[in-house]
Amino acid sequence: MDSHDAVATITKTNKDLANFSTEPDLHAFPASVFSEVNFHKKDEQLFIQIAMNDIDLTNIKLSASGKSLILRIQREKENNFIRIISLPFQVNIEQSKAEYSGNILTIRFPILPASREINIQQK
């Protein structure tokens, strides 16, 4: 997967944060904040590693919806940043876990099966 296809980043001020657009503006974010995103799959788990420099953990907010991971960095005196990462698989959002260590944010999602059997009920 090409990282330009998987990642969109938007820079917004506090008042714009609630109504941000999902249109990518790849020139709006400083490379020092979001330098690299890596995906890998292991044992039906999707791991996303994001290199982040000089970020206070209390300023990071993560959410997920559908096949998108939304990463927000909210800072009081600077622009806020929103990064939308398209996930390559359907994942179980409820069982996700995230860790931040050594300027690397690692998010783990269990991968959901591409299809599942549907039981037919007889009435």
C-alpha positions in Angstrom: 0.0 0.0 0.0 1.3 3.4 -1.0 1.5 5.7 2.0 0.0 8.6 0.0 -3.1 6.4 -0.7 -3.5 5.5 3.0 -2.9 8.8 4.8 -4.6 12.2 4.6 -3.5 15.0 6.9 -5.4 18.2 7.6 -4.3 21.2 9.7 -7.0 23.1 11.4 -7.4 25.7 14.1 -9.4 25.0 17.3 -12.7 26.5 15.9 -12.4 24.5 12.7 -11.7 21.2 14.5 -15.3 20.1 14.8 -16.1 20.6 11.1 -12.9 19.4 9.4 -12.8 18.2 5.9 -11.5 14.8 5.0 -9.9 16.2 1.8 -6.1 15.6 2.1 -3.8 18.6 2.3 -0.5 16.9 2.4 1.5 20.2 2.4 -0.2 21.5 5.5 1.4 19.4 8.2 5.0 19.6 9.4 7.0 16.5 8.6 8.5 16.7 12.1 5.1 15.9 13.7 4.0 13.1 11.4 7.0 11.6 9.8 6.1 8.0 9.0 3.2 5.5 9.1 3.9 1.8 8.8 1.3 -1.1 8.6 1.9 -4.7 9.2 -0.3 -7.8 9.6 0.6 -10.6 12.0 -1.6 -13.4 13.3 -4.9 -11.7 12.2 -3.8 -8.5 13.8 -3.2 -5.2 12.1 -0.4 -3.1 13.6 0.0 0.6 12.7 3.1 2.4 13.8 3.3 6.2 13.6 6.6 8.0 14.2 5.8 11.2 16.1 8.3 13.7 17.4 8.0 16.0 20.4 4.3 15.2 21.1 2.9 15.2 24.6 0.8 12.1 25.1 -2.0 14.1 26.7 -2.5 16.0 23.4 -3.1 12.9 21.3 -6.7 11.7 20.7 -7.5 8.6 18.7 -10.8 7.4 17.3 -11.8 4.9 14.6 -14.9 4.6 12.4 -15.5 2.1 9.6 -12.1 1.6 7.9 -10.6 4.9 9.1 -8.3 5.8 12.0 -8.5 9.4 13.1 -5.5 10.9 14.9 -5.9 14.3 16.5 -3.2 16.4 18.1 -4.8 19.2 20.1 -2.5 21.9 21.4 -3.4 25.0 23.2 -1.2 27.6 21.5 -0.5 26.0 18.1 -2.5 24.7 15.2 -4.2 21.4 15.8 -3.5 18.5 13.4 -5.8 15.8 12.2 -4.6 12.8 10.3 -7.0 10.3 8.7 -5.5 6.9 8.0 -7.4 4.5 5.8 -7.2 1.0 7.2 -6.5 -1.8 4.7 -8.8 -4.3 6.5 -12.1 -4.3 8.4 -11.0 -4.3 12.0 -12.6 -4.8 15.4 -12.5 -1.3 16.8 -13.8 -2.3 20.3 -10.8 -4.5 20.9 -8.1 -2.0 19.7 -5.1 -1.1 21.8 -2.6 1.7 21.6 0.8 2.3 23.1 3.2 5.3 22.9 6.9 4.6 23.5 10.1 6.2 22.2 8.2 8.6 19.9 6.4 5.7 18.3 2.6 5.3 18.5 1.6 1.7 18.0 -2.1 0.8 17.4 -3.3 -2.8 17.2 -6.6 -3.9 15.8 -7.9 -7.5 15.5 -8.8 -8.0 11.8 -12.3 -9.1 11.1 -13.0 -11.8 8.6 -13.8 -10.6 5.1 -17.0 -12.7 5.2 -18.9 -14.7 7.7 -21.6 -17.3 7.6 -25.1 -16.3 8.2 -27.4 -18.7 10.0 -30.9 -19.1 8.6 -33.7 -19.2 11.0 -36.8 -21.3 10.1 -40.1 -19.9 11.2 
